[in-house]
Amino acid sequence: MSKKYYLAFAGALLAITVGCSDKPNSPAAPSNAPTAVDDTNAAADGSTLKVPPPTQTAPANGVAIEQFETTLKVNRVTGSFVNTSQFAYRFQLLVNGTVARDFRTSTTSEWKVTDLDVNVTYGWRARAEQGQFFGPWSATWTFKTPDIPEGYIAGGEGYDPLWTGKTVGDINGAVEFVANTGAKMVGHGSHIEYALGATVDDGEFSMLVTNAPSNTEGNKTKIMSMREGRSDITTNDRRFTIEKRGNPAGVVAWRVITHNDQIDTVGAERVERTFHANRWYLWSARWGGGRFNLTIREDGASGKVIYNFGKSYSGAYDPNPQLAYVGAPIGRGGSRDATVPGMIAKQVWLSHRERPDFANK
């Protein structure tokens, strides 16, 4: 090889090596870096990095997943004289062939996808990247999300239909399942407990309730509640109680204790509402961003709002561990301050996400 051609070849090789660096001003990549090709000499599939496509491992192609999140995983690409730690991985989530989400990671070869929609078949694929260069896409695999799911508790999210005759929570006291309707809290001491795997410091706790007229027995009776651990709920450092009182009848009241604040209804803020035994009411408590709000809708999610009130707070609502309840456990005030007796609950939702449509059926 003549000196002229040798210098030209060496210059081209240096340009390729610099082009493979993740940072424009970083030192040249080692000589075992994968070969990059410019756009005019790209492979037939458009890739500009001479590596194989990643091999998908999970979820299995064509599988029906049971929840509304999943982790997409691929094996790292391999090749002769290639340092696989140099690669980033780009994932794409597809709906009907169109990219719905795009994610790039330089620290791992997987992507946890959350907040998936109901009853959707998703496609997904991945490729290796280095700087501005990229390898070929993997094959497109698919998975399908559930229609109306079974109940579940997954980290900081819980869903419990209850009308199916079972629960994902723990039953305490007398609880009866009414066929195709929901779970009946027979007495003041009846409640269902949900132990979350992660704290929901910004989210929604809601459920549909019936058979809880204005004049139920008891005093400061609860529709739903939360606390930190299992210390007395009345004095708990993260008390969260939503009341439909029996005395005075039909009065709505609530209290929330955050990391460094306490908000509650006081005096005239404890208002009376009329509740009918044969109608469903959606009780929805939301918190986050320094604001708490309780909304009650008559006849379900699309019904008339009969209550809507909240307050600002400081600090965070951060119970750890976080326990949530249909009704409430008996505290220092005695059984008549616990659960609204006779109430029937269904479609319990607790998550950082807003209540989904399937929970309103």
ZATIVEX-588301 format. One record per residue (C-alpha): residue number from 1; x, y, z. Coordinates in Angstrom, 3 decimals. Example, Ala and Ser with C-alpha at 12.3 -4.5 7.8 and 13.67 -1.06 7.14 Angstrom:
residues 2
{pos=1&x=12.300&y=-4.500&z=7.800} $
{pos=2&x=13.670&y=-1.060&z=7.140} $
This chain:
residues 361
{pos=1&x=0.000&y=0.000&z=0.000} $
{pos=2&x=1.423&y=3.410&z=-0.953} $
{pos=3&x=1.968&y=6.061&z=1.694} $
{pos=4&x=-0.769&y=8.208&z=0.117} $
{pos=5&x=-3.447&y=5.534&z=0.342} $
{pos=6&x=-2.302&y=4.410&z=3.800} $
{pos=7&x=-2.754&y=7.947&z=5.185} $
{pos=8&x=-6.222&y=8.248&z=3.600} $
{pos=9&x=-7.304&y=4.937&z=5.129} $
{pos=10&x=-5.982&y=5.913&z=8.557} $
{pos=11&x=-7.824&y=9.250&z=8.429} $
{pos=12&x=-11.116&y=7.562&z=7.574} $
{pos=13&x=-10.707&y=5.047&z=10.397} $
{pos=14&x=-10.060&y=7.842&z=12.903} $
{pos=15&x=-13.221&y=9.695&z=11.802} $
{pos=16&x=-15.308&y=6.558&z=12.308} $
{pos=17&x=-13.864&y=5.976&z=15.759} $
{pos=18&x=-14.589&y=9.541&z=16.911} $
{pos=19&x=-18.133&y=9.332&z=15.512} $
{pos=20&x=-18.915&y=6.377&z=17.774} $
{pos=21&x=-18.275&y=8.335&z=20.969} $
{pos=22&x=-21.336&y=9.094&z=23.156} $
{pos=23&x=-20.073&y=12.661&z=23.757} $
{pos=24&x=-18.866&y=14.953&z=20.947} $
{pos=25&x=-15.878&y=16.220&z=22.949} $
{pos=26&x=-14.965&y=12.936&z=24.637} $
{pos=27&x=-11.712&y=11.085&z=23.851} $
{pos=28&x=-11.756&y=8.700&z=20.916} $
{pos=29&x=-13.438&y=5.341&z=21.554} $
{pos=30&x=-11.215&y=2.268&z=21.937} $
{pos=31&x=-10.200&y=0.365&z=18.840} $
{pos=32&x=-12.588&y=-2.481&z=19.687} $
{pos=33&x=-15.638&y=-0.190&z=19.241} $
{pos=34&x=-18.286&y=-1.409&z=16.763} $
{pos=35&x=-18.038&y=-0.159&z=13.224} $
{pos=36&x=-20.220&y=2.797&z=12.271} $
{pos=37&x=-21.249&y=3.610&z=8.721} $
{pos=38&x=-22.378&y=6.978&z=7.450} $
{pos=39&x=-25.909&y=7.635&z=6.232} $
{pos=40&x=-24.941&y=7.221&z=2.589} $
{pos=41&x=-23.651&y=3.739&z=3.311} $
{pos=42&x=-26.317&y=2.629&z=5.826} $
{pos=43&x=-27.522&y=-0.933&z=5.900} $
{pos=44&x=-30.645&y=-1.898&z=4.005} $
{pos=45&x=-32.695&y=-1.578&z=7.207} $
{pos=46&x=-31.395&y=1.965&z=7.771} $
{pos=47&x=-29.120&y=1.081&z=10.695} $
{pos=48&x=-25.778&y=2.857&z=10.996} $
{pos=49&x=-24.112&y=0.614&z=13.575} $
{pos=50&x=-22.835&y=-2.839&z=12.620} $
{pos=51&x=-24.257&y=-4.888&z=15.505} $
{pos=52&x=-27.061&y=-7.452&z=15.626} $
{pos=53&x=-30.532&y=-6.511&z=16.892} $
{pos=54&x=-31.261&y=-7.158&z=20.584} $
{pos=55&x=-33.029&y=-10.399&z=21.458} $
{pos=56&x=-36.260&y=-9.876&z=23.369} $
{pos=57&x=-36.816&y=-11.966&z=26.509} $
{pos=58&x=-39.924&y=-10.614&z=28.287} $
{pos=59&x=-42.823&y=-10.322&z=28.202} $
{pos=60&x=-43.300&y=-13.332&z=25.932} $
{pos=61&x=-44.513&y=-12.586&z=22.431} $
{pos=62&x=-48.317&y=-12.563&z=22.228} $
{pos=63&x=-48.857&y=-12.901&z=25.991} $
{pos=64&x=-51.836&y=-11.421&z=27.847} $
{pos=65&x=-50.515&y=-9.580&z=30.904} $
{pos=66&x=-52.551&y=-9.383&z=34.109} $
{pos=67&x=-51.888&y=-5.786&z=35.144} $
{pos=68&x=-51.448&y=-2.388&z=33.521} $
{pos=69&x=-47.685&y=-2.326&z=33.713} $
{pos=70&x=-44.910&y=-4.581&z=32.482} $
{pos=71&x=-41.137&y=-4.579&z=32.087} $
{pos=72&x=-39.761&y=-4.885&z=28.547} $
{pos=73&x=-36.476&y=-6.784&z=28.572} $
{pos=74&x=-33.842&y=-7.597&z=25.944} $
{pos=75&x=-30.508&y=-9.352&z=26.021} $
{pos=76&x=-27.544&y=-7.055&z=25.475} $
{pos=77&x=-26.137&y=-7.232&z=21.970} $
{pos=78&x=-22.927&y=-9.177&z=21.485} $
{pos=79&x=-20.290&y=-9.292&z=18.777} $
{pos=80&x=-16.641&y=-9.903&z=18.144} $
{pos=81&x=-14.315&y=-7.320&z=19.679} $
{pos=82&x=-17.247&y=-5.295&z=21.020} $
{pos=83&x=-17.523&y=-3.856&z=24.541} $
{pos=84&x=-21.242&y=-4.247&z=25.195} $
{pos=85&x=-21.170&y=-1.798&z=28.112} $
{pos=86&x=-20.754&y=1.012&z=25.563} $
{pos=87&x=-24.303&y=0.648&z=24.264} $
{pos=88&x=-27.512&y=2.413&z=25.155} $
{pos=89&x=-30.862&y=0.835&z=24.276} $
{pos=90&x=-33.866&y=2.482&z=22.739} $
{pos=91&x=-37.321&y=0.993&z=23.237} $
{pos=92&x=-40.484&y=1.852&z=21.360} $
{pos=93&x=-44.056&y=1.025&z=22.343} $
{pos=94&x=-46.401&y=0.752&z=19.355} $
{pos=95&x=-50.166&y=0.886&z=18.917} $
{pos=96&x=-51.446&y=-0.158&z=15.490} $
{pos=97&x=-47.929&y=0.292&z=14.141} $
{pos=98&x=-47.598&y=3.869&z=15.388} $
{pos=99&x=-45.056&y=4.822&z=18.047} $
{pos=100&x=-46.956&y=5.645&z=21.246} $
{pos=101&x=-43.930&y=5.998&z=23.544} $
{pos=102&x=-40.171&y=6.117&z=23.129} $
{pos=103&x=-37.525&y=5.490&z=25.809} $
{pos=104&x=-33.723&y=5.403&z=25.824} $
{pos=105&x=-31.582&y=4.002&z=28.634} $
{pos=106&x=-27.808&y=3.904&z=28.943} $
{pos=107&x=-27.728&y=2.002&z=32.235} $
{pos=108&x=-29.768&y=-1.131&z=31.569} $
{pos=109&x=-31.379&y=-3.200&z=28.834} $
{pos=110&x=-34.952&y=-3.046&z=30.125} $
{pos=111&x=-37.814&y=-0.575&z=30.481} $
{pos=112&x=-40.685&y=-0.646&z=32.984} $
{pos=113&x=-43.808&y=0.636&z=31.232} $
{pos=114&x=-46.698&y=1.801&z=33.436} $
{pos=115&x=-50.130&y=3.398&z=33.006} $
{pos=116&x=-51.091&y=1.146&z=30.116} $
{pos=117&x=-54.596&y=1.331&z=28.693} $
{pos=118&x=-57.365&y=-1.240&z=29.093} $
{pos=119&x=-57.809&y=-4.000&z=26.514} $
{pos=120&x=-55.082&y=-2.859&z=24.090} $
{pos=121&x=-52.633&y=-4.945&z=22.072} $
{pos=122&x=-49.258&y=-3.227&z=22.205} $
{pos=123&x=-46.256&y=-3.888&z=19.995} $
{pos=124&x=-42.716&y=-3.212&z=21.127} $
{pos=125&x=-39.188&y=-3.315&z=19.766} $
{pos=126&x=-35.665&y=-2.255&z=20.769} $
{pos=127&x=-32.282&y=-1.463&z=19.262} $
{pos=128&x=-28.728&y=-0.737&z=20.438} $
{pos=129&x=-27.351&y=2.792&z=20.094} $
{pos=130&x=-24.024&y=4.524&z=20.557} $
{pos=131&x=-23.882&y=8.255&z=20.213} $
{pos=132&x=-25.583&y=9.187&z=16.955} $
{pos=133&x=-25.290&y=5.694&z=15.531} $
{pos=134&x=-27.823&y=2.898&z=15.917} $
{pos=135&x=-28.183&y=-0.760&z=15.136} $
{pos=136&x=-31.146&y=-2.564&z=13.569} $
{pos=137&x=-34.480&y=-2.880&z=15.333} $
{pos=138&x=-35.425&y=-6.156&z=16.923} $
{pos=139&x=-38.517&y=-7.989&z=15.775} $
{pos=140&x=-41.803&y=-6.454&z=16.949} $
{pos=141&x=-43.334&y=-8.479&z=19.762} $
{pos=142&x=-46.810&y=-7.918&z=21.191} $
{pos=143&x=-48.621&y=-8.167&z=24.509} $
{pos=144&x=-52.238&y=-7.486&z=25.465} $
{pos=145&x=-53.524&y=-5.664&z=28.530} $
{pos=146&x=-56.541&y=-6.967&z=30.473} $
{pos=147&x=-60.091&y=-5.863&z=29.812} $
{pos=148&x=-61.556&y=-5.411&z=33.284} $
{pos=149&x=-58.884&y=-6.890&z=35.535} $
{pos=150&x=-59.123&y=-9.059&z=38.579} $
{pos=151&x=-58.313&y=-7.256&z=41.776} $
{pos=152&x=-54.652&y=-6.620&z=42.521} $
{pos=153&x=-52.217&y=-4.788&z=44.757} $
{pos=154&x=-49.031&y=-3.860&z=42.915} $
{pos=155&x=-46.639&y=-1.588&z=44.761} $
{pos=156&x=-48.455&y=1.687&z=45.313} $
{pos=157&x=-51.560&y=0.759&z=43.343} $
{pos=158&x=-54.579&y=-1.274&z=44.349} $
{pos=159&x=-57.829&y=-2.229&z=42.645} $
{pos=160&x=-60.548&y=-4.377&z=44.234} $
{pos=161&x=-63.845&y=-4.974&z=42.363} $
{pos=162&x=-65.527&y=-6.685&z=45.371} $
{pos=163&x=-68.719&y=-7.359&z=43.357} $
{pos=164&x=-67.029&y=-10.575&z=42.181} $
{pos=165&x=-67.473&y=-12.150&z=45.623} $
{pos=166&x=-63.834&y=-11.941&z=46.733} $
{pos=167&x=-61.206&y=-9.440&z=47.786} $
{pos=168&x=-57.469&y=-8.876&z=47.434} $
{pos=169&x=-57.481&y=-7.287&z=50.892} $
{pos=170&x=-57.695&y=-8.769&z=54.383} $
{pos=171&x=-61.159&y=-9.096&z=55.920} $
{pos=172&x=-61.682&y=-8.032&z=59.518} $
{pos=173&x=-64.951&y=-8.544&z=61.345} $
{pos=174&x=-68.169&y=-9.583&z=59.641} $
{pos=175&x=-68.078&y=-8.921&z=55.904} $
{pos=176&x=-70.668&y=-10.439&z=53.566} $
{pos=177&x=-70.407&y=-10.544&z=49.784} $
{pos=178&x=-73.666&y=-9.639&z=48.057} $
{pos=179&x=-73.823&y=-11.416&z=44.682} $
{pos=180&x=-72.909&y=-9.120&z=41.764} $
{pos=181&x=-73.145&y=-6.117&z=44.077} $
{pos=182&x=-70.259&y=-5.711&z=46.507} $
{pos=183&x=-68.950&y=-6.331&z=50.019} $
{pos=184&x=-71.229&y=-5.487&z=52.927} $
{pos=185&x=-69.677&y=-4.208&z=56.144} $
{pos=186&x=-72.108&y=-5.820&z=58.583} $
{pos=187&x=-71.121&y=-3.923&z=61.716} $
{pos=188&x=-68.987&y=-1.097&z=63.095} $
{pos=189&x=-65.994&y=-3.413&z=63.408} $
{pos=190&x=-66.201&y=-4.682&z=59.826} $
{pos=191&x=-63.485&y=-3.484&z=57.459} $
{pos=192&x=-61.182&y=-4.589&z=54.628} $
{pos=193&x=-57.496&y=-3.754&z=54.883} $
{pos=194&x=-55.093&y=-3.184&z=51.972} $
{pos=195&x=-51.365&y=-3.188&z=52.726} $
{pos=196&x=-49.561&y=-1.262&z=49.975} $
{pos=197&x=-46.049&y=-2.088&z=48.865} $
{pos=198&x=-45.139&y=1.551&z=48.237} $
{pos=199&x=-46.308&y=4.904&z=49.573} $
{pos=200&x=-48.842&y=6.880&z=47.534} $
{pos=201&x=-47.984&y=10.454&z=48.498} $
{pos=202&x=-49.865&y=11.912&z=45.540} $
{pos=203&x=-52.969&y=10.122&z=44.304} $
{pos=204&x=-56.585&y=9.081&z=44.630} $
{pos=205&x=-58.483&y=6.788&z=46.991} $
{pos=206&x=-62.039&y=6.163&z=45.824} $
{pos=207&x=-64.862&y=3.632&z=45.913} $
{pos=208&x=-68.539&y=3.186&z=45.099} $
{pos=209&x=-70.809&y=2.869&z=48.137} $
{pos=210&x=-74.493&y=2.039&z=48.628} $
{pos=211&x=-76.796&y=1.021&z=51.496} $
{pos=212&x=-75.422&y=3.869&z=53.585} $
{pos=213&x=-78.379&y=6.230&z=54.183} $
{pos=214&x=-78.077&y=9.389&z=56.233} $
{pos=215&x=-79.345&y=7.881&z=59.476} $
{pos=216&x=-77.052&y=4.895&z=59.983} $
{pos=217&x=-76.107&y=3.956&z=63.542} $
{pos=218&x=-72.989&y=5.298&z=65.156} $
{pos=219&x=-71.200&y=8.577&z=65.662} $
{pos=220&x=-68.067&y=9.527&z=63.665} $
{pos=221&x=-68.399&y=6.560&z=61.336} $
{pos=222&x=-66.036&y=6.124&z=58.381} $
{pos=223&x=-66.550&y=5.311&z=54.717} $
{pos=224&x=-62.815&y=4.844&z=54.129} $
{pos=225&x=-59.547&y=5.522&z=55.882} $
{pos=226&x=-55.766&y=5.152&z=55.805} $
{pos=227&x=-52.978&y=5.146&z=58.381} $
{pos=228&x=-49.285&y=4.472&z=58.899} $
{pos=229&x=-48.773&y=1.010&z=60.322} $
{pos=230&x=-51.262&y=-0.323&z=62.843} $
{pos=231&x=-51.115&y=2.128&z=65.715} $
{pos=232&x=-54.467&y=3.516&z=66.912} $
{pos=233&x=-56.081&y=5.262&z=63.957} $
{pos=234&x=-57.442&y=8.056&z=66.160} $
{pos=235&x=-53.942&y=9.155&z=67.181} $
{pos=236&x=-52.038&y=7.857&z=64.155} $
{pos=237&x=-49.334&y=10.175&z=62.774} $
{pos=238&x=-50.739&y=9.774&z=59.244} $
{pos=239&x=-54.434&y=9.588&z=59.990} $
{pos=240&x=-56.652&y=9.847&z=56.902} $
{pos=241&x=-60.351&y=9.428&z=57.704} $
{pos=242&x=-63.386&y=10.133&z=55.534} $
{pos=243&x=-66.636&y=10.166&z=57.513} $
{pos=244&x=-70.341&y=9.843&z=56.817} $
{pos=245&x=-71.553&y=10.362&z=60.351} $
{pos=246&x=-74.531&y=8.761&z=61.984} $
{pos=247&x=-74.717&y=11.436&z=64.660} $
{pos=248&x=-75.462&y=14.060&z=63.441} $
{pos=249&x=-77.043&y=12.066&z=60.621} $
{pos=250&x=-75.618&y=12.529&z=57.127} $
{pos=251&x=-72.811&y=14.877&z=58.125} $
{pos=252&x=-69.657&y=14.652&z=55.982} $
{pos=253&x=-66.347&y=15.265&z=57.725} $
{pos=254&x=-62.687&y=14.342&z=57.240} $
{pos=255&x=-59.171&y=14.670&z=58.671} $
{pos=256&x=-55.742&y=14.278&z=57.069} $
{pos=257&x=-52.412&y=14.430&z=58.913} $
{pos=258&x=-49.331&y=14.942&z=56.733} $
{pos=259&x=-45.620&y=14.999&z=57.506} $
{pos=260&x=-45.902&y=18.374&z=59.233} $
{pos=261&x=-49.502&y=19.519&z=59.000} $
{pos=262&x=-53.082&y=18.616&z=59.874} $
{pos=263&x=-56.172&y=19.611&z=57.933} $
{pos=264&x=-59.766&y=18.749&z=58.745} $
{pos=265&x=-63.313&y=20.006&z=58.571} $
{pos=266&x=-64.143&y=22.373&z=61.414} $
{pos=267&x=-67.497&y=23.673&z=62.628} $
{pos=268&x=-69.715&y=24.776&z=59.752} $
{pos=269&x=-67.427&y=22.951&z=57.293} $
{pos=270&x=-69.027&y=19.707&z=58.514} $
{pos=271&x=-72.042&y=19.828&z=56.263} $
{pos=272&x=-75.100&y=17.593&z=56.108} $
{pos=273&x=-76.011&y=15.721&z=52.945} $
{pos=274&x=-78.921&y=13.424&z=52.172} $
{pos=275&x=-77.898&y=9.863&z=51.338} $
{pos=276&x=-80.387&y=7.270&z=50.059} $
{pos=277&x=-79.995&y=3.585&z=50.869} $
{pos=278&x=-80.771&y=2.405&z=47.322} $
{pos=279&x=-78.416&y=4.723&z=45.432} $
{pos=280&x=-74.707&y=4.399&z=44.675} $
{pos=281&x=-72.312&y=7.180&z=45.668} $
{pos=282&x=-68.776&y=7.626&z=44.390} $
{pos=283&x=-66.553&y=8.843&z=47.223} $
{pos=284&x=-63.291&y=10.169&z=45.784} $
{pos=285&x=-60.465&y=11.593&z=47.889} $
{pos=286&x=-57.488&y=13.134&z=46.082} $
{pos=287&x=-54.286&y=14.608&z=47.459} $
{pos=288&x=-50.954&y=15.857&z=46.198} $
{pos=289&x=-49.198&y=19.077&z=45.331} $
{pos=290&x=-50.168&y=20.503&z=48.714} $
{pos=291&x=-53.917&y=20.112&z=48.189} $
{pos=292&x=-56.548&y=17.630&z=49.466} $
{pos=293&x=-60.079&y=17.381&z=48.094} $
{pos=294&x=-63.083&y=15.138&z=48.687} $
{pos=295&x=-65.788&y=14.763&z=46.035} $
{pos=296&x=-69.007&y=12.770&z=46.357} $
{pos=297&x=-71.126&y=11.997&z=43.313} $
{pos=298&x=-74.650&y=10.611&z=43.486} $
{pos=299&x=-75.393&y=7.710&z=41.086} $
{pos=300&x=-71.786&y=6.994&z=40.206} $
{pos=301&x=-68.917&y=8.568&z=38.311} $
{pos=302&x=-71.097&y=10.535&z=35.889} $
{pos=303&x=-73.673&y=11.546&z=38.488} $
{pos=304&x=-74.405&y=14.826&z=40.198} $
{pos=305&x=-71.785&y=16.223&z=42.552} $
{pos=306&x=-73.344&y=16.559&z=46.011} $
{pos=307&x=-70.140&y=17.362&z=47.891} $
{pos=308&x=-66.869&y=18.990&z=46.818} $
{pos=309&x=-64.564&y=20.513&z=49.397} $
{pos=310&x=-60.865&y=20.523&z=50.232} $
{pos=311&x=-57.971&y=22.390&z=51.786} $
{pos=312&x=-54.318&y=23.111&z=51.196} $
{pos=313&x=-51.659&y=21.495&z=53.355} $
{pos=314&x=-47.904&y=21.639&z=53.828} $
{pos=315&x=-45.512&y=18.725&z=53.896} $
{pos=316&x=-46.298&y=15.383&z=52.304} $
{pos=317&x=-48.776&y=12.641&z=53.062} $
{pos=318&x=-46.170&y=9.912&z=53.405} $
{pos=319&x=-47.251&y=6.932&z=55.552} $
{pos=320&x=-44.757&y=4.076&z=55.548} $
{pos=321&x=-46.059&y=1.428&z=55.594} $
{pos=322&x=-49.340&y=2.641&z=54.137} $
{pos=323&x=-52.524&y=0.784&z=55.060} $
{pos=324&x=-55.879&y=1.627&z=53.465} $
{pos=325&x=-59.371&y=0.518&z=54.473} $
{pos=326&x=-62.920&y=0.086&z=53.333} $
{pos=327&x=-64.439&y=1.457&z=56.530} $
{pos=328&x=-62.003&y=1.813&z=59.399} $
{pos=329&x=-60.513&y=-0.209&z=62.255} $
{pos=330&x=-61.789&y=0.462&z=65.764} $
{pos=331&x=-59.780&y=3.180&z=67.466} $
{pos=332&x=-59.672&y=4.941&z=70.800} $
{pos=333&x=-63.147&y=6.376&z=70.268} $
{pos=334&x=-64.730&y=2.926&z=70.274} $
{pos=335&x=-66.692&y=0.897&z=67.757} $
{pos=336&x=-69.330&y=3.571&z=67.110} $
{pos=337&x=-66.615&y=5.729&z=65.537} $
{pos=338&x=-65.419&y=2.988&z=63.174} $
{pos=339&x=-67.129&y=1.728&z=59.982} $
{pos=340&x=-70.525&y=2.852&z=58.674} $
{pos=341&x=-72.549&y=-0.296&z=59.504} $
{pos=342&x=-74.370&y=-1.961&z=56.618} $
{pos=343&x=-72.562&y=-0.053&z=53.873} $
{pos=344&x=-71.835&y=-1.989&z=50.672} $
{pos=345&x=-68.655&y=-1.096&z=48.782} $
{pos=346&x=-67.296&y=-2.025&z=45.364} $
{pos=347&x=-64.733&y=-0.887&z=42.802} $
{pos=348&x=-62.102&y=0.277&z=45.290} $
{pos=349&x=-59.253&y=2.228&z=43.666} $
{pos=350&x=-56.031&y=3.553&z=45.240} $
{pos=351&x=-53.175&y=4.827&z=43.083} $
{pos=352&x=-51.095&y=7.806&z=42.022} $
{pos=353&x=-53.180&y=7.568&z=38.838} $
{pos=354&x=-56.705&y=8.872&z=38.429} $
{pos=355&x=-59.530&y=6.400&z=38.689} $
{pos=356&x=-59.817&y=4.444&z=35.393} $
{pos=357&x=-63.048&y=3.926&z=33.485} $
{pos=358&x=-63.162&y=0.189&z=34.188} $
{pos=359&x=-63.474&y=0.935&z=37.931} $
{pos=360&x=-66.754&y=2.797&z=37.318} $
{pos=361&x=-68.716&y=-0.128&z=35.916} $
